[in-house]
Amino acid sequence: MKTQRRVSAAAIALLLGGAGIAIGATPAQAAETKFNVKCVPPAGGGSPVEGETTAKVTAPASAKVGDEVDVSWETVKPASNNTDLMDIPQDAVQPTGWITVGGGGGELKVVGEKKNPPIPKKAPMVMSVMKGKLKLTKAGKITLTPGKYDVAVTFSFGTFVTKCAPTGSVGVGATIDVAAGSSGGTTTGGTTTGGSTTTGGSTTTGGSTTTGGSTTTSGGSASGGSASGGGGGQTDFPGKAVEVAFDCGPVVPGGIKTPVTINAKKNGGSYDLTVKTAKGAMAAPMALPAGALKPSMDVKLGGADSGTVKVSGPANAEPIPDKAPVSLSDMTGTYKPGKSGKVTLSPDQLTIDVTMAPGATPINVPCKATSSGVSLELDTAAQPGGSGSSTASGSGTPGGLAETGAEDEGGIKALALVAGTVILLGGAVFTFTPWRRLRGTR
């Protein structure tokens, strides 16, 4: 008798459990779909690249009107590998995707965490699962099809976004069978932000999303690193990374292209500047001694003020082995405003002091900026003795390099004639940008 009661109780529990499942959304289903995409790197990052990616879209098999269901997009196979130039650090990659919602549902924005293991050179890209919430507002079959997506990669010197979009037809990733609910009908005028959308009404595919403080990956708008330094108690003003092309004459055939970021920190009425270039984006073609590379740069003022500010950085403290990553040190200097108003700061001429042996006379390699852009904007107040003329320059850090202009052919000829290996060094150090070959393997 007791055994029969136990069996009956278990049967009732199972029936109740089954009923409980029946009235809610069914367990999630997942399906993979392969499609070709065309990926466009950031400005200056090279030509667009095409490749094949595999996406797995997960969503409930069935639900009812009024439910808000979880939808995810996992990148099973990326369309590209990491470049062979540099490792991508941990937690630096953030994907954002847009899923087409069939049946008049518009688009669902799904966003992944900035979470990834370190990605070695040439290794497949690793992206977190992108997630979003979908509000179901009408009965019927709702299809979910993966579409375009962005991949934002953040380095110490800035964030760079590659945009990818399908080049042909894309198969459906998942289908939700939506039953009529108590609310019935459809919902209109519904909008959502962030990682969710509303079917049957107007759809917002996400608000402003800024990665790394310098690049807006989708929706909204951002100042792109422009800052106002005149009030509000703000002291730190991060700039945006801008690609700069340098002409170094015959020393570096083809010139140099590298991202440059100008950051500022208010110090009384002046601003302490820090200028960053690409880090570890290239390999040394030969062993370099400590103190071999010492950079400096002119920061060009625009807007309310004019002139240049000299910034300089220390030489490499340690020897650099052959084929090891090479970086230019951060360059610092001080800008003392000569005029009040909005002042723009742009990277200008770069000079590299090359010393191949201790005690040797440095060879100055001047590189003229042939194209640049505004990295930072400050709202300044004029200071006594500040810059403000076309020939004035702010005070740089002590021990700055000699100001060698592009007309100084002596340094170039000496470098070309006396040290041919240094010519190769110049090409290896400066020719490549960190995203130059963020492309698919072929």
C-alpha positions as CSV (number, residue, x, y, z in Angstrom):
1,M,0.0,0.0,0.0
2,K,2.8,2.4,0.9
3,T,4.6,1.5,-2.3
4,Q,1.4,2.3,-4.3
5,R,1.1,5.7,-2.6
6,R,4.8,6.5,-3.4
7,V,4.2,5.6,-7.0
8,S,1.0,7.7,-7.2
9,A,2.8,10.6,-5.6
10,A,5.6,10.4,-8.0
11,A,3.2,10.2,-11.0
12,I,1.3,13.2,-9.7
13,A,4.7,15.1,-9.4
14,L,5.6,14.2,-12.9
15,L,2.3,15.3,-14.2
16,L,2.5,18.6,-12.4
17,G,6.0,19.0,-13.6
18,G,4.9,18.3,-17.2
19,A,2.1,20.8,-16.8
20,G,4.5,23.4,-15.5
21,I,6.7,22.9,-18.5
22,A,3.9,23.1,-20.9
23,I,2.7,26.5,-19.8
24,G,6.1,28.2,-20.2
25,A,8.6,28.6,-23.1
26,T,10.1,25.3,-24.2
27,P,13.8,24.6,-23.7
28,A,16.2,26.5,-25.9
29,Q,17.0,25.2,-29.3
30,A,20.3,25.9,-31.1
31,A,21.2,25.7,-34.8
32,E,24.3,26.5,-36.7
33,T,24.4,28.4,-40.0
34,K,27.4,29.2,-42.3
35,F,27.6,32.3,-44.4
36,N,30.1,34.5,-46.2
37,V,31.0,37.9,-44.9
38,K,32.9,40.9,-46.1
39,C,34.9,42.6,-43.3
40,V,36.1,46.2,-43.5
41,P,39.0,47.1,-41.2
42,P,39.3,50.6,-39.6
43,A,40.5,53.5,-41.8
44,G,44.0,52.7,-43.0
45,G,43.8,49.1,-41.9
46,G,44.0,47.7,-45.5
47,S,41.5,46.4,-48.0
48,P,38.2,44.6,-47.1
49,V,38.6,40.9,-46.6
50,E,36.0,38.2,-47.3
51,G,35.7,34.9,-45.4
52,E,33.2,32.3,-44.1
53,T,31.9,32.3,-40.5
54,T,29.7,29.8,-38.6
55,A,27.1,31.2,-36.2
56,K,25.0,29.3,-33.7
57,V,21.8,31.0,-32.7
58,T,20.0,29.8,-29.6
59,A,16.3,30.6,-28.7
60,P,13.3,28.8,-27.3
61,A,11.5,26.5,-29.8
62,S,8.1,27.9,-28.6
63,A,6.7,30.6,-26.4
64,K,3.6,32.8,-26.2
65,V,2.7,36.4,-26.9
66,G,4.0,38.7,-24.2
67,D,7.0,36.5,-23.3
68,E,10.5,38.1,-23.3
69,V,12.9,35.4,-24.4
70,D,16.7,35.1,-24.4
71,V,18.5,34.9,-27.7
72,S,22.2,34.3,-28.2
73,W,24.6,34.2,-31.1
74,E,27.8,32.2,-30.7
75,T,30.6,32.4,-33.2
76,V,31.5,28.8,-33.7
77,K,34.0,29.6,-36.5
78,P,35.4,33.1,-37.0
79,A,35.8,34.6,-40.4
80,S,39.5,35.6,-39.7
81,N,42.5,34.8,-37.6
82,N,44.6,37.2,-35.6
83,T,47.3,39.1,-37.4
84,D,50.8,37.7,-37.4
85,L,52.2,41.0,-36.0
86,M,51.0,41.0,-32.4
87,D,49.2,39.2,-29.7
88,I,45.7,40.4,-28.6
89,P,45.6,40.8,-24.9
90,Q,43.1,39.2,-22.6
91,D,39.6,40.7,-22.4
92,A,40.2,43.1,-25.3
93,V,37.6,41.8,-27.9
94,Q,34.0,42.8,-27.8
95,P,31.5,41.7,-30.5
96,T,28.2,43.2,-31.4
97,G,25.7,41.6,-33.8
98,W,22.3,42.2,-35.4
99,I,19.9,39.4,-35.9
100,T,17.1,39.8,-38.4
101,V,13.7,39.0,-36.8
102,G,11.3,37.5,-39.4
103,G,7.7,38.3,-39.5
104,G,8.0,42.1,-39.3
105,G,10.1,42.1,-36.2
106,G,13.0,44.3,-37.4
107,E,16.4,43.6,-35.9
108,L,17.6,42.4,-32.5
109,K,20.9,43.8,-31.3
110,V,23.0,41.3,-29.4
111,V,26.1,42.2,-27.5
112,G,29.0,40.2,-26.1
113,E,31.1,40.8,-23.1
114,K,34.6,42.1,-23.5
115,K,36.0,38.8,-22.5
116,N,38.5,36.6,-24.3
117,P,41.7,34.6,-23.5
118,P,44.9,36.0,-24.8
119,I,44.9,35.4,-28.6
120,P,48.4,34.6,-30.0
121,K,49.5,35.8,-33.5
122,K,47.9,33.8,-36.3
123,A,45.5,32.1,-33.9
124,P,41.7,32.1,-34.6
125,M,39.8,35.1,-33.2
126,V,37.9,34.3,-30.0
127,M,34.7,36.2,-29.3
128,S,32.3,36.0,-26.5
129,V,28.7,34.9,-27.0
130,M,26.4,37.8,-28.0
131,K,23.2,38.0,-26.1
132,G,19.9,39.9,-26.2
133,K,16.3,39.8,-25.2
134,L,13.4,39.6,-27.6
135,K,9.8,40.7,-26.6
136,L,7.2,38.6,-28.5
137,T,4.1,40.7,-29.4
138,K,2.3,38.6,-32.0
139,A,1.5,35.0,-32.7
140,G,3.1,33.0,-35.5
141,K,6.5,31.7,-36.5
142,I,9.4,34.1,-35.8
143,T,12.6,33.4,-37.6
144,L,16.0,34.6,-36.4
145,T,18.7,35.1,-39.0
146,P,22.3,36.3,-38.1
147,G,23.4,39.4,-40.1
148,K,26.0,42.0,-39.8
149,Y,28.4,42.3,-36.8
150,D,31.2,44.5,-35.4
151,V,34.3,43.4,-33.7
152,A,36.0,46.0,-31.4
153,V,39.5,45.3,-30.3
154,T,41.0,47.5,-27.5
155,F,44.7,48.0,-27.1
156,S,46.5,50.4,-24.7
157,F,46.6,53.0,-27.5
158,G,43.0,52.9,-28.6
159,T,40.0,50.8,-29.8
160,F,39.6,49.7,-33.4
161,V,36.4,48.4,-34.9
162,T,36.1,46.0,-37.9
163,K,32.7,45.9,-39.5
164,C,31.5,42.7,-41.2
165,A,28.3,42.1,-43.2
166,P,27.0,39.1,-45.2
167,T,27.8,39.0,-48.9
168,G,25.1,36.5,-49.9
169,S,22.0,34.7,-48.5
170,V,22.1,33.6,-44.9
171,G,20.2,30.6,-43.5
172,V,17.8,30.9,-40.6
173,G,19.5,30.3,-37.3
174,A,16.4,29.6,-35.2
175,T,12.6,29.6,-35.3
176,I,10.2,30.4,-32.4
177,D,6.6,29.2,-32.6
178,V,4.7,32.0,-30.8
179,A,1.3,31.0,-29.5
180,A,-1.4,33.6,-28.8
181,G,-1.3,34.8,-25.2
182,S,-3.8,36.5,-22.9
183,S,-2.9,39.9,-24.3
184,G,-3.6,38.9,-27.9
185,G,-3.1,41.0,-30.9
186,T,0.1,43.0,-31.5
187,T,1.9,45.7,-29.8
188,T,2.9,48.9,-31.6
189,G,5.2,51.7,-30.7
190,G,7.3,49.6,-28.5
191,T,11.0,50.5,-28.4
192,T,13.9,49.1,-26.5
193,T,17.5,49.9,-26.0
194,G,20.7,48.0,-25.4
195,G,20.5,44.3,-26.2
196,S,16.8,43.8,-26.8
197,T,14.1,44.6,-29.3
198,T,10.3,44.5,-29.7
199,T,8.6,42.6,-32.6
200,G,5.7,44.1,-34.3
201,G,6.5,47.7,-33.2
202,S,9.2,50.2,-33.8
203,T,12.7,48.9,-33.0
204,T,15.7,50.5,-31.7
205,T,18.9,48.6,-32.4
206,G,20.8,49.8,-29.5
207,G,21.9,53.0,-27.9
208,S,25.3,54.6,-27.7
209,T,28.0,52.0,-27.0
210,T,31.5,53.3,-26.7
211,T,34.5,50.9,-26.3
212,G,37.8,52.0,-25.0
213,G,36.6,55.6,-24.7
214,S,37.7,56.3,-28.2
215,T,35.6,54.4,-30.7
216,T,31.8,54.2,-30.9
217,T,30.9,50.8,-32.2
218,S,27.2,51.2,-32.8
219,G,24.2,53.5,-32.4
220,G,24.1,56.9,-30.8
221,S,27.0,59.3,-31.0
222,A,30.2,60.0,-29.2
223,S,32.7,62.8,-29.1
224,G,35.4,60.6,-30.4
225,G,37.9,61.7,-27.8
226,S,37.1,65.4,-28.0
227,A,37.1,66.9,-24.5
228,S,36.4,70.2,-22.9
229,G,39.0,71.3,-20.4
230,G,37.7,74.6,-19.3
231,G,35.5,73.8,-16.4
232,G,33.4,71.3,-14.5
233,G,36.3,70.1,-12.4
234,Q,37.5,67.6,-15.0
235,T,41.2,67.0,-15.0
236,D,41.8,64.0,-17.3
237,F,41.1,64.4,-21.0
238,P,41.5,61.2,-23.1
239,G,42.1,61.7,-26.9
240,K,41.1,59.4,-29.7
241,A,43.4,57.4,-31.8
242,V,44.0,58.9,-35.3
243,E,46.0,57.4,-38.1
244,V,49.0,59.5,-39.1
245,A,51.1,59.0,-42.3
246,F,54.7,60.1,-42.0
247,D,57.1,60.7,-44.9
248,C,60.6,59.9,-43.7
249,G,62.3,60.3,-47.1
250,P,64.6,57.6,-48.4
251,V,65.3,56.3,-44.9
252,V,61.9,54.5,-44.7
253,P,60.6,53.7,-48.2
254,G,56.9,54.0,-48.3
255,G,56.8,56.0,-45.1
256,I,55.1,55.2,-41.8
257,K,51.5,54.7,-40.9
258,T,50.6,54.4,-37.2
259,P,47.8,55.3,-34.8
260,V,48.6,58.2,-32.5
261,T,46.7,59.2,-29.4
262,I,47.1,62.5,-27.5
263,N,45.9,62.5,-23.8
264,A,46.0,65.5,-21.5
265,K,45.9,66.0,-17.7
266,K,45.1,69.5,-16.4
267,N,47.9,70.8,-14.1
268,G,47.0,74.3,-12.9
269,G,46.5,76.4,-16.0
270,S,48.6,74.1,-18.1
271,Y,48.1,70.6,-19.5
272,D,50.5,67.6,-19.2
273,L,50.4,65.8,-22.5
274,T,51.1,62.1,-23.1
275,V,51.3,60.9,-26.7
276,K,51.0,57.2,-27.5
277,T,51.8,55.2,-30.7
278,A,51.4,51.6,-31.5
279,K,52.9,49.2,-29.1
280,G,54.6,45.9,-30.0
281,A,53.2,46.0,-33.5
282,M,56.3,45.0,-35.3
283,A,59.4,42.9,-34.9
284,A,63.0,44.1,-34.8
285,P,65.0,43.0,-37.9
286,M,68.2,42.9,-35.8
287,A,69.3,43.1,-32.2
288,L,69.1,46.6,-30.8
289,P,71.1,47.9,-27.8
290,A,69.5,49.7,-24.9
291,G,69.1,53.3,-25.8
292,A,68.9,52.7,-29.5
293,L,65.5,54.4,-30.1
294,K,64.4,57.7,-28.6
295,P,61.3,59.4,-30.1
296,S,60.0,62.9,-30.0
297,M,57.0,64.6,-31.7
298,D,55.5,68.0,-32.4
299,V,51.9,68.4,-31.4
300,K,50.2,70.9,-33.7
301,L,47.8,73.4,-32.1
302,G,44.7,74.6,-34.0
303,G,41.5,76.4,-33.4
304,A,41.9,79.3,-30.9
305,D,45.6,78.7,-30.4
306,S,48.5,78.0,-32.8
307,G,52.1,76.8,-32.7
308,T,53.4,73.4,-31.7
309,V,54.2,71.6,-28.4
310,K,57.3,69.4,-28.2
311,V,56.9,66.0,-26.6
312,S,59.6,63.4,-26.2
313,G,60.0,60.0,-24.7
314,P,62.9,58.0,-23.2
315,A,65.0,55.5,-25.1
316,N,64.4,51.8,-24.8
317,A,65.7,50.8,-21.4
318,E,66.5,47.2,-22.3
319,P,68.2,45.6,-25.3
320,I,65.7,44.4,-28.0
321,P,66.5,40.9,-29.3
322,D,66.3,40.1,-33.0
323,K,62.7,39.7,-34.2
324,A,61.3,40.8,-30.8
325,P,58.4,43.2,-30.6
326,V,59.5,46.9,-30.9
327,S,57.7,49.9,-29.5
328,L,58.3,53.6,-29.3
329,S,58.0,54.9,-25.7
330,D,55.2,57.2,-24.7
331,M,56.1,60.9,-25.3
332,T,55.3,63.6,-22.7
333,G,55.4,67.4,-22.6
334,T,53.5,70.4,-21.3
335,Y,51.1,72.6,-23.1
336,K,50.7,76.1,-21.7
337,P,47.8,77.8,-23.5
338,G,48.5,81.2,-25.1
339,K,44.8,81.8,-26.1
340,S,41.4,81.2,-24.6
341,G,38.9,79.1,-26.4
342,K,38.6,75.6,-28.0
343,V,42.0,74.4,-29.1
344,T,42.6,71.3,-31.1
345,L,45.7,69.1,-30.7
346,S,47.0,67.0,-33.7
347,P,50.1,64.8,-34.2
348,D,52.7,66.4,-36.4
349,Q,56.4,65.8,-37.2
350,L,58.0,62.7,-35.6
351,T,61.7,62.5,-35.0
352,I,63.6,59.4,-34.0
353,D,67.0,59.5,-32.5
354,V,68.9,56.3,-33.5
355,T,72.0,55.4,-31.5
356,M,73.4,52.0,-32.5
357,A,76.4,52.0,-30.0
358,P,76.9,53.5,-26.6
359,G,78.6,56.9,-26.9
360,A,78.0,57.2,-30.6
361,T,76.6,60.4,-32.1
362,P,72.8,60.0,-32.5
363,I,71.4,60.1,-36.0
364,N,68.2,62.1,-36.2
365,V,65.6,60.7,-38.5
366,P,62.9,63.3,-39.2
367,C,59.5,62.2,-40.4
368,K,57.0,64.8,-41.7
369,A,53.3,64.1,-41.1
370,T,51.7,64.2,-44.5
371,S,48.2,63.3,-43.2
372,S,46.9,63.5,-39.6
373,G,43.8,64.4,-37.7
374,V,42.6,66.0,-34.5
375,S,43.1,63.6,-31.5
376,L,41.9,66.0,-28.7
377,E,40.1,69.2,-28.2
378,L,40.5,71.3,-25.1
379,D,38.6,74.4,-23.8
380,T,41.5,76.5,-22.6
381,A,42.1,79.7,-20.7
382,A,45.2,81.8,-21.8
383,Q,48.2,81.7,-19.4
384,P,51.0,84.3,-19.2
385,G,53.9,83.2,-21.3
386,G,51.8,80.5,-23.1
387,S,52.1,79.5,-26.7
388,G,50.0,81.4,-29.2
389,S,52.1,82.2,-32.2
390,S,53.0,80.2,-35.3
391,T,56.6,79.8,-34.1
392,A,56.0,79.2,-30.4
393,S,56.0,75.8,-28.8
394,G,55.1,74.6,-25.4
395,S,57.6,73.4,-23.0
396,G,58.5,69.7,-23.4
397,T,60.1,67.4,-20.9
398,P,63.7,68.0,-20.0
399,G,66.2,66.2,-22.2
400,G,64.2,66.4,-25.4
401,L,65.7,65.7,-28.7
402,A,67.3,68.2,-31.0
403,E,64.8,69.8,-33.3
404,T,65.8,68.4,-36.7
405,G,63.7,69.4,-39.6
406,A,63.0,67.5,-42.8
407,E,65.5,69.8,-44.5
408,D,68.3,68.2,-42.5
409,E,69.6,65.9,-45.2
410,G,72.9,65.3,-43.4
411,G,71.3,62.9,-40.9
412,I,69.5,61.1,-43.7
413,K,72.6,60.7,-45.8
414,A,74.7,59.6,-42.9
415,L,72.1,57.0,-42.0
416,A,71.8,55.8,-45.6
417,L,75.6,55.7,-46.2
418,V,77.1,54.6,-42.9
419,A,74.5,52.2,-41.4
420,G,72.5,50.3,-44.0
421,T,71.2,48.1,-41.3
422,V,69.5,51.1,-39.6
423,I,67.7,51.7,-42.9
424,L,66.2,48.3,-42.6
425,L,65.5,49.0,-38.9
426,G,63.5,52.1,-39.9
427,G,61.3,50.1,-42.3
428,A,60.7,47.3,-39.8
429,V,59.8,49.6,-36.9
430,F,57.5,52.0,-38.6
431,T,56.0,50.5,-41.8
432,F,53.2,48.5,-40.1
433,T,50.2,49.4,-38.1
434,P,48.8,47.0,-35.5
435,W,45.7,46.2,-37.6
436,R,47.4,46.0,-40.9
437,R,46.7,42.4,-41.4
438,L,43.7,41.6,-39.2
439,R,42.4,39.5,-42.1
440,G,41.2,36.1,-42.9
441,T,43.7,33.4,-43.7
442,R,43.8,32.4,-47.3
